[in-house]
Amino acid sequence: MIFSFCAEKFSDLSHLLHNIIHLSYTDFLTHTTFFVIAGVAFFLR
């Protein structure tokens, strides 16, 4: 379950990294911040 979750998150991150070139810096920062907050919240709950 946890490996599946991590794999999904890494897949999402790879997708984001692949599309950085199409995103404005603000959008990229917003997505990155969201992932960081979501990751911290997941590991602390």
Buried (B, 14 or more C-beta within 10 A) or exposed (E): EEEEEEEEBEEEBEEBEEEEEEEEEEEBEEBEEEBEEEEEEEEEE
